[in-house]
């Protein structure tokens, strides 16, 4: 929004990127070969100088330096030694660079997931989060079964992810049921196991933004043309970009290590594409992206795990057809049962090490005697409740008996936690100002009738974080001017 750029051809830009990466790879291999060859040559010369094996330098120790310099003249074949070393080391470096790059990518993914777990959940194990049941629909070609074409079983979510390590999977569930968490857990496990499939986490909402940004557009548009474009259904052309183009240009963790080898790995079927949030995609691009995922599943040997809400999945006929034909398995996450809520609370308190503050029985009593009883069947709401009462206590928690009051208190805690960080030592913004801004943004997004209307890109590696935040502030102001909020919520008004 700050700058209007002309549309570029992602295919040509990714091709240029691959060429630059290949040139850089060759240059780096040659540089490594030259450096190691020089080091080995120095070591070899030092050995000859110190020990004079086979009297190569003669028996007169006073003329060793001149004799050493004259070796290439008297024995020209000696020059082949560093040349062979250079060629051999360069070749080894070139061959080893791909597996080393994959290892570096997996290590980066592991570190990123560790940071994610520390930031968004204080539990020590993702398995301890919950063992929510999943209805798993497995394709069954036997027509004698009661439901021809598929069989249904109920398993826990961790067991499902462990069992289905080869099949493609469509994971559906309500908002907050744990779809994204399951996908990140799958990413973490596969990055540790070093299996044939290399996990690549793909937030589909970001891919949607990529397609929108690289669509054919003109910097000179009338307001009427701009409105017509927003209301029309875009068609993705080859020049608009593909999933591979998005991965080439993305800033996903570790992608800089894997970028050069993506096309080959995709052709070899060695990728596990963890596609998160089909429901978060711009509705104009949802069918296009679903079709591309279906084509990837049918044409290549790569494995896909896609998360979506069930109602959004039912709108995609190609995915439904793939499921009916057995190309992709389907699973639906159930809400938590009462006993699973209790187990979750017990594990949470145990992992937090705060047994003395409140017991699982007290928390269960709080849930049973409030309107949160049904809301806490959702893992996201239950996690939010546990983090909130850790701060305010059981008695204050009894007053948070609605989704709105609970989320309002939780947002206040997040703001307070952010204000306490060292980066705000020069003065953090007032909490009321932050709440008012969030209220205005929420209302504007609500009235725009686009649940994911406001999404920004992460800062690039070569861009200062401060400059990036200034750019985001400008984009946010421009977006708010374009999307006026009708009757924004007040700071004390509960939703």
N, C-alpha and C positions, 0 to 999 in steps of 0.2 A: 504494500500500500504506500510505502514511502517513495518507492521508485517504480516507474512503469517500464518493464523490459519487453522487448520484442520476443515473440515466440521463437524458441530454438528447436532444433531437431534432436530429440533425445537419442535416437538411434545413431546419428552421426557423432554426437558428443560422446556417447559411450564407446563407439569404435575408436575415436581419437584418444579416449582415456586408456583403452586397452593397449593401443600402440605406444603411448607414452609410458605405460606401466611396463610393457615388455622391454622397451629401450632402457628404462631404469633398472629392470631386473638384470639385463645383460651387463650394463655398466657396473652394477653392484657386484656381480659375480667376477667380472674381470678385476675390479678393484680389490676384492678379497683375494683373488689368485695372485695378483701382483704383491700385495702386502705380505701374504704368507710366504710366497717365493722369496722375497727379499729377506724375510726373517730366517728362513731355512738356509739361504745362501750365506748370510752373516754367520750363522752357527757353524756351517760347514767350513767356511774360511777360518773361523776361530779354532776349530779342531785341527785343521791342517797347520795353522800357525803354531799352535801350542805343542802338538804331539808329532808333527812331521811324519805321518805314517808312510812306510815304505820309502822313506827318504825322498819324498816327492820334491822337497825344496833343497835337496842336496845335503851334504854333510857339514857344510860351513854355516854355522848358526849366524854369523855376522851378515850374511847376504840373503837372509830369509825374505825380507820385504821385496827386494828386487826379483827374487826367484818366484815369489807368490804372484807378482804382477806379470811375470813372463809366462805363467802357466797357460793362458789362452793362446799364446803364440806358439809354444812348443806342443801343446796338446789341445788343438781346436775342438776336438770332440767333447771336451769337458763342458763346452758351452751348451751342449744338448741337455745337460743335467738340469739347469734352471728352466730351460725351455719346456722340458717334459714335466717338470714340477708345476710350472705355470699352467700348462694345458690340463694336466690332471686335476689340480686343485680347482681350477675354474669349472671344469666339467662336473666335479663332485659337488661344488657349491650350487651349480645350476640345477642338478638333479635333486639335491637335498632341500632346495629353497621351498618347494611346494609343500612337502610334509612338515617342514619347520614352520611355514606360514600357517598351516592348518592348526598345528599345536599352539602357536601364538594366539590364533583366533579363539580357540577353545579356552585357553587360560584367561584371555580378556573377558570372554563371556562369563566364566565362573566368577571372576572378580566383580563384574557388573551385577550379577545375580546376588552375590553376597552383600553388596551395598544396597541393593533393592530390598533384600530381606531385613537388613538392619534398619532401613528407613521406614518401611511400610508395615512391618510386623516385627515385634520384639521376641517372637517365639524362636527357639533354637532349631526347630525342625519343622519343615513344611508338612511332613507326614502327621505331626501332632496337631496341625490346624483343625482338621476334621476328617472323619471317615464317612463323608456323606454318601448315601446310596445313589447308584446310577442305574437307570434302566438301559440295558445294552441290547440293541437290535442287531443280531448277527445274521448275515445272509445265509439262507439254507435252501439249496435247490431241490430238496426232497419234496415232491408234491404230496406225500402221504402224511406229512405233519399237519397239525390242526390249522396252522396259519402258513400256507405255502409261501415260500420265498424268503421267510425270515423267522428266526427264533428269538425269543426274548428272555433275558435273564437279568437278575439284579445283583450287582457287585458293588464294592466300594470304589470310590474314585481312584485312590492310590493303586488298588489291584488292577483296575482297568488300564491305567497307564503302564503298569508293569507287564500286563499280559499282551496288550496290543502294541507290540514293538515293531511289527512288520506291516500291519494293515493301515491304510488311510482311515481317518476317523473324523466324523462330524460331531462335535460336542455342543449340545444345546442346553439352555437353561435360562431361568429368569434373571433379571438384573441383580448383581450382587451374589449370585449363587456360587461363584468361584471358578468361572470359566477361564478368565485370564490368569488367575493364580495357578490353576491346573496346567495351563500352557507354560507358564514360567517354571513351574516345577519340572515339567517334562524337559524344558530347555536345560535346566540345571543338571538333571540326571544324565541326559545324553552327552552333555559337555564333559562329564566325569568318566563315562564308561568307554569312551574312545571306540565307538562302534563304526560300522561301515557308513551309516548315514550321518552327515554333518548337520547339526541343528542350526536353523536360521530363523530367528524370531522376526515376524513381519507384522507390525501394527497396520492393519488394513485401512484405518482412518488416515494414516500418513500417506499411504499409497494413493488414496482417493484425492488428497490434497495435491500430490505430485501430478496426477492426471489433470486435475483442474488447473494447475499452474502452467502446465506445458501444453494446454489445448491451443488450437489455432485461434489467435486473437489479434486484435489491432490496438495499438495504443491510442488511436484517435476514434472514439465512439461517441455517439450521441446518447443522452440518457435513455431514449426510446430503444436504441439498439442494445444497450446494456441490459435493460429490463427484459427485452425479448430473449436475450441469451440466457439470463438466469432462469426464465420460465421454460425454456426449451430443454429437451432431453438430448444431451451431448452424445455424439458417436465418436468412439475412440478410433482414430486412424493409426496406421503404423508409425506415422510421424509424431503421434502424440505420446508414445511411450508404452513400454511394457513393464512387467514386474522385474525383469532383469535390468532394465534401464533404471528403475527406481532403486534397486539394490546397489547399482554402480554409483549412484549419486547420493545415497543415504549416509547418515552419520550414525548408523546403528553400531553398538559396541563390537569392536574387533573387525568391522567390515573392511578397514584399510588393509588388514592382513590377507583377507580372502578375496578382495575385489578382482585381482588379476586372474583368479582361477575359477570365477563363478560360472562363466559360460561353459567351460569344459566340464565342471562338476555337474552342472545342470544337464548337459547332454549325456553324461555317464550315469545319470540317475543316482547320484550320491548325496543328494540333499534331503533333509527332513524340513519341510517348510511349515513352520508353526504360524498359521495365519490367524491373527487374533481380531475378533470383532467385525464380522461381516455386517452386523446390524449397525455399526458405527460409520459405515461408508455412506457418503453422500448418495441419497436415493437415485440421483441421476446416473451414478456410476455403478450402482450395486449389481445390476444385471451384467454389465460389461465385465466387471471383476469376477463375478461368479462364473461367467462363460470362460474366462481365461484360466481360472483355477480348474475348471472341468477339463479343458483342453490339456493342461499340464498333467493332470491325473491320467488321462487316456493315452497321451502320446509318449510321455517320458516314464521312466521307472522311479521317479522321485516319489517320496511319501509325503502326504499332506495331512495335517491336523488343523481343522478349521473350527472356530468357535462362533456361535451365533445364537440369537434368540430364536425360539421355535417359529414364531409368527413370521419373522423375516426369512427364515429358511424356506417356509412353505410358498413364498412368492417366487422362488428360483426353481423353475421347472427342470433346468439341466441338472442341478444338484439332486433333486428328487429322483430323476431318472437314473442317475449314477447310483443312488442308494438302492433303488428297486432292482437294479441289475447286479448289485453286489460289488461294484467298484469301490464303494466307500461305506464303511460301517457307521452306524448312527448310535448315539447315546444321549440320554436326557438326564440332567442332574435333578434329583429330588430335593425338596426342602428338608431341613434337618428335623429329625424326630426328637421327642422330649428327651429320651435317653442319650441321644447324640449331643444335644445341647448341654446336658449335664457333663458328659465326658469332655466336651470342648472346654467348659468352664474349669473343670478340675485340672486339665492339662495346662490351661492358660495360667492358672494361679500357681501351679507347680513350677512351670518354666519361668515365671516372673519372680519366684522366690519371695512372695508376699503373703504367705499363709496367715500371718498374724493380722493383716489388715481387714480382710473379710473372708468368709468361707464360701465354698461352692453352694452350700445349703442356703446361705443368706441371699446369694445372687439368684438362685432358683426361686426362692420365695418372692423376691422382688419381681421377677419375670411373671410368675404365676398370678400375682395379685395386681397386675397392671395390664394395660392394653398392648404392652410390648410382647405379650405371650405369642402372638401370631407373627409379629414382625421379626422376632428373634429366630424364627425358622430359617431366616436368611443369614448366611455366614457373615456377610458384610455388616449388616445391622448388629449382629451379635458381637463381632469384633469391635465395632464402634462403641457399643455399650460397655464392654469390658474396659476399654481404654479410658472411657469417660469416668466411670465410677472409681477407677484407680486414682483419679485426680480429685474428684469431688466427694467420694464416699457413698455409702449405701443410703443414708438418709436423704441426701440431696438427689441421689439417683431415683428415689421414689417419685420425685416430681417430674422426672423426664419420661413421661408415660406416653408420649406421642412421637412419631417419626420427626416432626418438625422441631419439637423442643430438644430432642436428643441430638439432632444434627446441628442445631443452633449452638448448643453447649460444646459440641465437638469442634466446630469451626472456631469458637472462641478459644479453646485450648490450643488449637493449631496456631492461631495468631500469636498467642502468648508464648508458645514454644519458639516460634520464629523470631519474635522480638528479643528473646533471651540469647540468641546466637551472637557470637563475637563480631560478625560482620556488620551488625547494627550498632556498634559501640558509639558511632557518631550521632545516633538518634534514629530510632525506628518510627515509622508512621503510627499515628494513634489508632487504637483498635477500632474505634467508631468510624474513622475515615475508611479503614479497610473494609469493614462490614457494609458501609454505604456503597462503596465502589462495587463490591461483590453483588450486592442487591440490585444495583443498576444493570450490571452485566447479565445477571440471571434473568431479570425481566426482559431485557432486550433480546436475549437468546430465546426466551419463551415466546415473545411476540413475533419473532422472525419465523417461527414454526419450523425451525431446524435445530434438532437436539444437539448437533455437533457443529453449530455455526461458527464457533470461535475456536480455532486451533492454530497454534504458532509452531514454527520450526525450532529445533534446538540450535544452540550456537555452534558455529563451525570451529574447528580446532585453531584456525589462524585468526580468529576474531576475538578481541578482548571482550570479557563478559560484561563489563560496564557498557561498552558500546552496543552490545547486543540488547541489553535491557533498555537502553535509550531508544533503539529501533523498535523494540516491542511496544514501548509506551506510545510511540507515534502511530504504530499500526492499530493499537487499541483505541486511541482517540479517534482515528479515522473510521474505525468500525462502529464506534458508538454514535458518531455523527450520522452514519448511514443507516443504523438500526436504532431508532428512537425507542426508549423504554416508556411504556404507558403505565402510569401509576406505580412507580417502583416501591418496593417494600421499605418500610422504615426500619431503623436499626433495632427497634424493640418489638417489631411485629413478627410473630411466629407464623411460619407457613403451615 
